[in-house]
Amino acid sequence: MKLLAAAAALAALVPAVPAAAPAAVTPPGPARAAAAGQRHAAPHDCVPANARLRPGPDGHGHGHGGHGHGKGHAELSPAQSESVESDLGRILDGLGLTLGPKAPQDANAAERRAAARITVPVYFHVLHDGSRGNVSDATVRRQINVMNAAYGGRYGGDNTEVSFRLRAITRSDNSAWFRYPEQYEGSYKPRLRKGGKGTLNLYSAYIEGDLLGWSTFPWKYRDEPKMDGVTINYGSMPGGHIDQFNRGFSAAHETGHWLGLYHTFQDGCGGHGDRVADTPAESRPADGCPEGKDTCPQPGEDPIHNFMNYSYDTCMTSFTNGQGDRMHKVWAAYRR
């Protein structure tokens, strides 16, 4: 879940080979030590709250159809989200389903009961540079277990009835892919990606700049099927080296975007927010675990414990029932 600064939405693709390929990689110097894994427990050395989002011009990989510069977890503008929601609504109308906060709760509940449980096959791709980043099979399995617990309501909140089944683990010993996953995304994804629109391809790598990960939105699959998937900083996996963000919840957050969820602070206090009725409005992301934070006049304190916020992993516990409903509807529209 997680990228460094709020951005726009998913757009421009990064070329398979950058115009100027990075020079020979050298060990990270002091200025990059924190992002490279040399983190300390000192408060000033913690990953900032906006580490869960990546900047990007008009795209969002990290969850909304765009990436940093064409990938990443960025905020959609009100106009972009309105367009996405309009298209989604038309698709759901054709399927006989209702959408979002406007749907009566009894209709949401009935549709949820009628929907089959979603089991997502997962291919996990370990990008590494020799021993660096070459996380063990056991760590990968722990990551999948954490995702199943998060989506199953075992930390608190809703059982979304979405689960994940690990199909295979691949390993790619490639220094450029591992150290520069954003620049080389157009190279490794088309070569490694497996399965169709309902298959999650999860990539782990080193991501510089305190970036924790990014994702693509489901509505981008039709146009860019080979780019579909989630990339996470390997240090954010369970037991990883990134202080405050090493319980595996970055993957849970990013996968929420892959399933069609927005950040809880989408649109701030105005507009339609994250299109989920039971997540209180929030003007800005959480930093740390600020109990009692309440940034909007609407009822309810900010949902700091929600997996789609930017809180520390130690603070995150839940998805809501409304988010579970939305996952199922977006799945029916784009991934089934």
NUKEMAR-860427 format. One record per residue: y, x, z of N, C-alpha, C, O, CB in turn; residue in one letter. Coordinates in steps of 0.05 Angstrom, whole numbers, plus 5000, padded with zeros to 4 digits. Each point is the difference from the previous one (the first is absolute). Glycine has a CB too. Layout:
BEGIN
YXZYXZYXZYXZYXZA
...
end
This chain:
BEGIN
497850175000502249835000502350175000501250045021496549605001M
503050474957502250115013501550194983498750174987499149765055K
504750054956501450184983502650075013500849885020497149934940L
503450385029502350115013502549844997500949935022497150494971L
503449504989502549865003499849754984498650004979504050435027A
498749365001499749754986500950044971501950154995498849585046A
497850144940500750054973500149734985500649805013497350654988A
501749554974500049754985497249914996498749945020505650184958A
494749874998497349904995498650184981501250184990500249365020A
496150414984498450184984500950014971500249794988496050125042L
504250324959500850004972499050244985497750024994506249735018A
497850444981499450214982497650165007499650075024505149964966A
493650024991497650165005500650294999501750094984495549554997L
501550525036500450285000498250124978497749924998503550095051V
499850164934498350114979497550145010500050115022504049944951P
493949945011497450125009500450295007498850095020498749604951A
504250465015500650275007503150025000501249954980494550245000V
505549895043502950015001501150184979498750194991501049725058P
502850034943501250174980500150285009499550194984503349435001A
497850425040499950275011498050005023500749915022504150204965A
492849985007497950005021500950175023501350204996495149724970A
502950005059500850165023499050284997497850054989502149545040P
501750604981499250284999497650045018499249825015505550324975A
494250105008497650065017500649925028502150075011496650314959A
499449485042500449905027499850225021498250164999500149404986V
503650445033500050205022499849845026500749775001501950574972T
496449795048499849865025502749895009502050134995494250175018P
503849464999502549885007501650175020498850115019499249454973P
504650465004501650165018500849835024499249775002502550504960G
500049845056500849865024501249734995499549815014501250635007P
501049544957501349754995498149784993500749765004503250494981A
493749815005498149804993497749985019498149854996503150234957R
499050075069497750015018499349735011497649935001503850525011A
500549384995499449745011498449844981497949895007506250135021A
496849964947498649834981497450124992498249864991506149984992A
495450425019497650144992497849985021497850094995504950214978A
497949595050497949975020500550165025498449985019498549934945G
505250245037500650165023501749845019502250105009497550334965Q
499549335033501649845017499750075030497950105008501849544958R
502450315048499950045029500549735014500849814987500850675008H
498049525031500449755014502949945007500649795010494850275008A
506450144977502849965008501149754986499449954977501150555029A
501149345009501049754989501550044974499749834982500750005064P
501150394950501650034976498250074976500950004977502950155051H
493749904977498250084978498249764991498150044985501950435032D
500749294993498449774991500849914973502350034992497249835056C
498650024937500749894974501949775004499549835018496050314963V
506749845004501949785004498849734992498049994986505750335006P
497649475017498949734995499849954970498149884991503949965051A
500050264942499949944972497950174985500050004976504849865027N
493650285012497850164987498049814987498350094985502450285048A
499449384974498149824988500949904973498649844988500050025058R
503650234945501049904974501050234982501150195010500249385012L
498250414953500950204981502349904983500049774992495550435008R
506449984994502249914983499149964971498150134992505050115038P
498249594956499449974972502149834986501349845014493950204997G
505250004964502149864986499549704997501749855009499150564968P
497149515012499749724998497149944999499249814986505250134990D
494250205038497249965000498950075026501450105018498449984935G
497849875050498750005025497150064997498649854987504749845030H
495850514992497250045000499349935027498349835005501550534960G
501549775053499449955027500349715006501449925018500250534994H
497249414974499749735006501349804983499249775003500450395039G
502149894941500949774985500350064971502149964989500249885051H
495850254948500350034972501850234993500850014977498449525018G
501450655023501650224992499550235017498749975021504749724964G
497450545007499550245015502650155002501949954985493450075001H
504850155033502350175005501650034976501949854997495650385037G
501849944948501549984976498249844982499450084978503250355028H
496649375002498249854984497749955017498049894991503650294966G
498549915069497949945018501149965027502450075004494450184969K
501949645044501050015026500349745011499849794988502350625001G
498549605037500349775015502949945001501450105018494549985008H
505149764957502849955001500549715004498249844997502750554974A
501649555034500749725003500749894972501350134984500449945063E
497249704947500949864976502749885005500649915022494649994964L
506550094993502549875003499549705001497849914993504650464982S
499549475035499649715001499349894972498349824998504850155041P
498250134941499449904973497250074991498649844987506350205002A
494250205017497350094993497949835015498149914988503650565003Q
498749505035498049845015500049714991497949875000502750445039S
501849594954500149724991498449974974498649804996505950155025E
495750254961498549994975497050015005498449854988505550374988S
495349975042497250025007498949745011497949914993502850595016V
500849395010499149765014499949764981498349835002503550345040E
500049824939500049794980497550014983498749794995506350215005S
494350244991497650034984497549945016498249874991504150484982D
497749745052497749955018499749705004497749905000502950555023L
501649414982499949725004498849854976498449815003505550235028G
496950044945499049874976496950044997498649824993505950254985R
494750185029497150054998498549835020497949894994503050584991I
500149525040498649855021500049704994498149865005503250495028L
500949554955500149724992497849944981498749795001506250205006D
494650204974497949964981497250015012498149884990504850334977G
496949925057497550015014499749775021498049985013502050524980L
502149345009499949785019500650095028499149875019497749904952G
504650465032500550115027503049985005501650014982494450305016L
504849675028502850005008500750275009498350175004501549355009T
502850544990500950275006501950015023501949855002497550264951L
500050085066501950095019501049805020498749805005502550514961G
501249755046501149845021500449714993500049825017502250584999P
498249544958500449724992497549835001500149765000503650404971K
494049985029497549855001499549895028500350155019497850154944A
501149455039499449895026497850165014498150094986503349454998P
498850495042498050165014497249904996498150154998505449975036Q
496249614965497349894996498950074972497650044997503549595035D
500750394949499150074973499250295000497950074988505249594991A
498550515034499250295001497350035014498350154990506549985012N
494849725020497550035015497649904983497950135000504649815043A
497949844943497849894984499350194977497650054995503949495017A
500550584976499550184978498650255010498350114987505749724988E
496850265049498850245011497149955007498350174994506249965025R
494949644992497249945006498349984975497750085000503849675041R
499750144938498549974975499650274985498250024984503649515013A
500050665009499850254986497750175010499550015024505549984968A
493750154990497950185009501250245013502250094994494849754968A
501550265058500850255012500350224979498450014982499349865062R
504350304959500550214981498850265010500650095022503649694963I
494050335000498850265006500950204978499249964977496849835048T
505550404982501250194980498450254998499750155020504849664990V
494350254967498750264996502150225000502149974988494149814986P
503150455038501950225002498850264990497850085008504349705032V
499450354942499350274992502150185013502449974995495549894960Y
501350335060501850185015500050274986497950134998501349625046F
503150344947500350254985501550205017502449975005497649784951H
498550465052501250215017501150224981498550134986498349785052V
505850124961501350224986500450225020501149965021501249734945L
496950555027500250225019500550274986499750024976497349735055H
503850444985500450274990498350195017500850095021504049804964D
492750155005498150155016499349845025499349774998502550674985G
498549695040499449865025502349825009499549815016497550574997S
505449674977502349845009499949724988499949974975502850465029R
497349385013499949724991497349904994499649764993504950314989G
493450105020497349924994498849855023498250105014501350294955N
501549375036499249855023497049934998498949964978505849855027V
494050165018497149965001499349714992501749825001497950535034S
497949624957499049734995500349825024500649764998496150434969D
502949935057500249855025502849895004500449785009496050505011A
505649894973502849915002500649774981501449815007499950655007T
497749564962500349794980498849745011501349794998498750544964V
497649695049498849755010501649895024500249765002495350424983R
505650005031501749905023502449854989500949805010497550585019R
502749734949502349874988499349714990501549825005500350634981Q
496049535002499149734990499549825024500649765000497350444959I
500949915063499549845024502649905012500249775009495650494999N
506249914992502749925011501149784983501149815011499750655006V
499049554957501049794983498649745005501249795001500050554964M
496249675038498449765006500849885027500149755003496150434969N
504349995047500949905026502749874999500549795012496750575010A
504749774963502749904997500049734986501349815010500550654989A
496849524979499949754985498249795012500249764994500750514965Y
497449815059498249825014501149895026498749855013497650394966G
506249845028501349905024499050135025500449895022500249694955G
498050655021498850115024502050165017499350095022496449934953R
506750035015502150125016501949795011501750065017498050364956Y
499949345018501849775007500849864975499850114978501950135063G
499349524961501049864977497849864984497849955011505850374987G
496949634977498349834983497650154989500350244992503749494997D
493850145010497750104984500649904971499749764994496950235045N
504250194944500949924973497649934982500549894978503550405028T
493649765003497649954984500050174974499149924979500749615039E
501450714985499950204980498650245012500750095022503649754955V
493750275009498650245010499650194977500449944977497349795058S
501650524973499850224981497350145002499050055022506050024981F
493849984974497450124999500150264983500749994976497049565029R
501850675008500150264987497750034980497749985007504550225033L
498549844934498050034979499350304996497750064997504149524981R
500250595022499550284994502450175008502349905002494649984960A
502650385042502150195006500050214978497950124995501849805056I
502650144937500150214980501850225012501749955016497649734945T
500350575030501550225009501050164976498550074982498949965060R
505250034958501350154978501450245012502149975013498449614959S
498550665024501250255009502150084980499450154981496449995045D
506649774977502150054980502650035015501149815011496549934953N
503450505037502450065016502449844992501549895017496850574989S
502249514968502349844991499849715007501949895010498650434952A
497249565034499649725007500549965030501349815008495450134954W
502150245054500249975029502850045010500949845017494450334986F
506150034988502750075010502249844988502149965012496250494997R
501349454967502149854986498949744989500149954975502250485013Y
496649405029498749754990501949814986499149844983497750215054P
505849964969501849824986500450094971499849844982502650075061E
498150354953500450104973497549984983500249954976503150365042Q
494449724993497550014985498549735000497749994992502050505017Y
501549315001498749745003498949904973497949884998505050015041E
498750154940499249924974497750164988498949934979505649925014G
494750365021497750174992497549935015497949954988505350415001S
497049635038497549965015499149715001497649955000503650445027Y
500649424973499249725002498349914976497949895004506250025023K
496950144948498349914978497350134999498149894989506150044986P
495550315035497550144999498149915022497650004997504750394984R
498849535042498449955024499549705005497949935012503850495007L
500149414973499949725007497449874990499150054978505949935022R
493849855018497649864993500349715006501649925017495650494992K
501349424977500049715005502249854986501550114984496550005060G
502249644963501949824987502349925018500650155019495749684953G
504949945023502449935015499549935029501950015016499849824941K
495950115050499349945028498850245015499049965022500449574965G
500850715001498950245013502250175010501950074985494149924985T
503950085056502150185011499250294996497950095009503349565025L
500650504953499750294998502050125019502449974997496050014955N
500650175068501650115021499950314997497950125000501349485031L
503250524967500250294996501350135024501949895011498450044939Y
498650305059501250145022501050274989498650134984498549645051S
505250324974501250254991502150095020500549865020498750024932A
501950365043502450085015502449884986500250024976497650425040Y
504049444999502449894989502450125014500349965024497349604963I
504050584999502250145013502349815007500149774991498750644984E
502949695043502449845007499449785020501549805001500250304955G
496249935060499449805021499349734988500349795014502750455017D
496249754945499149754987497249945008498250184999504949904962L
496449685048497349935010498249874979497649995004504549965040L
499149944935498349884980501549814982502349945004493950105027G
502449864949501149804982497849834988497750075002506350224988W
496849494998498049814988501249874976502450014995495649915050S
500349954939500949834979499749715007498249935016500650424950T
502949485023499749715005497949894981499650104978505249875037F
493949814993497949884983501149904973498550014980499149865061P
504850044958501149894975500650224979500749944978501249685048W
497850644982500450214981497450084986500150164981503750005047K
494049744981497450094989499849954970499050174986498949745059Y
502949854947499749934972501350204981498950074979501049455035R
502550584994501550184983499250295004500250164981503549535020D
495450385023499350285006497450025015500050105023504950014978E
492949814988497549995015499150275011498850015021499949604951P
501750605013499150275008501650115024499150185013499449904940K
503949815051501750105022499649845025501250075021502150084945M
495149655034499649825023498750165022498150164996501449444974D
501450355055498750135023501950075022502449954998494250214971G
502349985051501550085023499650305004497850114998501749445024V
502750594984499950295007501150035028502149905007498450244944T
498150025065500950045028500150305006498550164988499549405026I
503650515004500150285011497550045017499449855018505750164982N
493450204993497450035014500450045030498249945016500050274943Y
504249885049500550045029500549745015500150005024501850424965G
498249354996500449745013497349865005499949795012504550174966S
493450175014497449885005499250035029501250155014497549954938M
499349755057499350015029499550285010498450154988499649405007P
503550535026499750275011501650214984499650235006495949645010G
506250044966501550194984502250145015500449965024498749764937G
502450455025501950185013502849895003501750135012495650244971H
503349395006502749905000500549845026498949785003501250214946I
501550125068500649875026501049714996501749954983499450505036D
497849374997500849725001499049844976500249755000503850395025Q
495049994954499149864977497250094992499550064976505249895008F
493550075034497350124994497749835010497950105008504250344994N
498349304997497849815007498849874976498249835003504050105041R
498850144933498949884975501449754991499149864982496750335031G
506549745000501449754993501850034976500949804989498950085059F
500750374943501550034975498449874977501149864983501150575033S
495149624984498349884979500049695003499949864980497350565018A
502849485026500049715005502649884989500049794987497050275054A
505250074964502649914991500250004970500749804987501450385055H
497250054946500250024971498149804986500749894979500550605026E
496549485006498149804988501149725003499449834983496850475028T
505449655009501449745002501749954975500149784990499850255060G
501550184941501649974976498149964976500649834982503050465037H
494249854980498149984978498949714998499349914979499450585027W
501349385018499149725001502349804997499549765001496750395028L
506249954967502249814994502049955022501749834997495249974973G
502950355053501949955022502550184996499950224990496349665041L
506150014978502550155001500250125028498549935018503749774947Y
499950465039500750095027501049765016501149814988500050664995H
498749545042501049785017503049974998501149795006495050285025T
505350154962502950004999501049964971502450044995497750265045F
498249624942500949944972502349795001499849795013495550314969Q
506849965004502349824998501749985025501949855001495649894965D
501850415055501549995025500149725012498049865000504750514982G
499649565029500249745014500549774980499749775008502150475032C
498849824936500649794981497849964979497950135002506949965005G
495749744974498149954979497449895010499949855020502150524956G
495849705010497449895007498250195015497749945006502649784954H
500850515048498550195016497550094986499950054976502049755064G
495950234976497550094989498249774989497750044994502550355038D
501049374966498649774990497749915018498149874991503150284963R
498949925071497949925019501549875024501750125012495150264974V
502449375020501549845020499750105028501949975016497549654954A
498450505037499650075028500650305007499050105020497549544981D
505050494982501050275007503149965003501449964980494850304995T
504849765049502949965005501750184982499250234993499849635054P
503450044946501850164983500850265014500250015025501549564954A
498850635006500650275011501950144981499550014976495950025047E
506850084987502050124982499450284993500850104979502549615041S
495250444996499450284995497350075012499149875019505850244979R
493750104992497450075010500150105029502050105009496650004944P
499149885060499750115027499750304999498950114982499049465033A
503250565005499950295004498650045027501249955021503050154950D
493450015028498550045025498649745008498449894984504850465030G
497449555010498949755009502149865018499749985024495550204974C
506949724989502349895015499649725010500949814988502050484984P
495749685051499549745011502649845004502050115008493950085015E
504049564969502449835004501950024977502149865000497350195048G
500150114932501950024977500349734986498049874994500650624999K
503949435003500549744988502550034983502249985011495649775028D
501950284935502250074983501049774983501950044984496450425015T
500649305003500849774984500549765018498749985021498750204940C
504449655031500649765017497849794999499949835018504950254974P
493449944989497949804999498150035024500050215013500349794937Q
498249795057498250015023498050224998499050074978501649445028P
498750615016497950205002501050294999501850074985495349604993G
501750495039500650295000498850134976498149894988502250115062E
500750234942498950154977497150055004499150075022505450144970D
493949774986497150045002499350305000498850104980500549464996P
501350575045499750295001497050085001499350234993505049815031I
494049784984497150065001498549944974497650034999502649885050H
501250004931498749924975499450254983501650194999500849375003N
495350434985499250234984501950054976499950214988495449705026F
506349894979501850034977502850095008501949984985495549684991M
502950435049502550125009499850304999498150114988502749505042N
501150544981500050294999499550125028500550245004502649754957Y
495949865057499650095028497950235001498650054981502549495035S
498950605007497950205005497349864998499749765005503450515025Y
494949884963497249894999499349895028498549805001500250534963D
502249805057499349915027501249735006499249875020500650604995T
502149444969501449745005498849784983500449765006503850495005C
494549824967499049804981497449875009498150145009504150114954M
497749495035497549865009499149774982497749925002503750205044T
500349784936499249744989501249934973502150104992497549765054S
498949974940501049834978500249725011498749935020499250374944F
503849535023500249725009498249824983499050094979505750005037T
495049674993498549804984501349964973498649974980499849815063N
504250204957501449974975499650234980499849954976503649785049G
496550514986499550234982497149984989499650074977503750215050Q
494949634990497249974990499949794978498650044980499750085065G
503149664959500149804979501150114974498949954978501749705056D
501650504968501250124976498150194986499850004975504849955046R
494050224994498150184988498049854982499450084978501150235062M
498449474971498049854985501149874975498749994979499049925064H
504850004959501249874976500750204979499649964976502249695053K
499350584979500650214981497550114987499950074977504250065050V
493749894989497550094990499049814978499150084979499850135066W
501349534961499149804980501750024974498949964978499749735060A
504050384965501750014977499650254983500149994976503249745049A
496250504989500150264985497550175002499650174983505249815025Y
493549985012497850205004497349874999498050155000505150115027R
496749484972497449884999498750024972497849904996503649785041R
end
